[in-house]
Amino acid sequence: MNMRKKEILATCILWVLTGGTSLGYTPRDYIVNENSTWYETTIGHVPPGGSGIWLFGGDTVTIADGKELTFDYAGGGDIIPGNFPGGLALYISEESGDWNKDLEANGGTITVLGAGNELTGYGGFIRNGATGKIIINNTNLNFHNLCYGFRVLGSETNITNNYINLVNDYYGIYTANDAIFYAKSKEFSAVNGEVGLYSAGNGSIDINSDKILFQNNTCAVTTTGEGQVEITGQ
């Protein structure tokens, strides 16, 4: 067996033993104690500023109460990801990180400012085939000017917080396949977009909120196939 074949075999064995984890990735724990941009938060990691680094499956970010972590792809200094010209923040995929592990955010606020809702960009994105979940615990969300606020094609997104604020996102929340999006938020808003909630295939969207606002959207709620949307609250 020549050296090249040995290298390929070794790579395949490592891929199996790691359960599909992207090679060389070590999950990170980010601590944000002050208002910060993503670039500032990732200084010290290589490469910094969102160039190949977002929040991946297996990662955890903890934000102090009252503080904000901002992904600014609208000219604020964060590097626009090459495959996602509109921006990206929360990502679970077989391409990056560990798609079998959860991505978790705790406390504070995450704001994502996209480069334009006509560009491929996501606040949160889970690809089909992933089993890791996006779990948001008491982290408020502002997703602005993105193609998708959340695009969930596999697994589950589970959110408990005070508010979700989607502004000028072409699709606010989109699910497909058997993916699940669940949010329990005191306030939920999707404004100035194309579709607020869109569930396709066998996907499901469940919003539990005391105050819900859909405004200036072409359509507030759309389902296709066996997709389901449930909205509950006081």
Sequence and secondary structure as in RCSB ss.txt:
>XXXX:A:sequence
MNMRKKEILATCILWVLTGGTSLGYTPRDYIVNENSTWYETTIGHVPPGGSGIWLFGGDTVTIADGKELTFDYAG
GGDIIPGNFPGGLALYISEESGDWNKDLEANGGTITVLGAGNELTGYGGFIRNGATGKIIINNTNLNFHNLCYGF
RVLGSETNITNNYINLVNDYYGIYTANDAIFYAKSKEFSAVNGEVGLYSAGNGSIDINSDKILFQNNTCAVTTTG
EGQVEITGQ
>XXXX:A:secstr
  HHHHHHHHHHHHHHHTTT  TT    EEEE S EEHHHHHTTSSS TTSS  EETT EEEE TT EEEEE SS
SS    TT TTEEEEEEBTTBS TTS EEEESSEEEEE S TTSSEEEEEE TT    EEEES EEEEES SEEE
EE SSEEEEEEEEEEEES SEEEEE TT EEEEEEEEEEEESSSEEEEE TT EEEEEEEEEEEES SEEEEE T
T EEEEE  
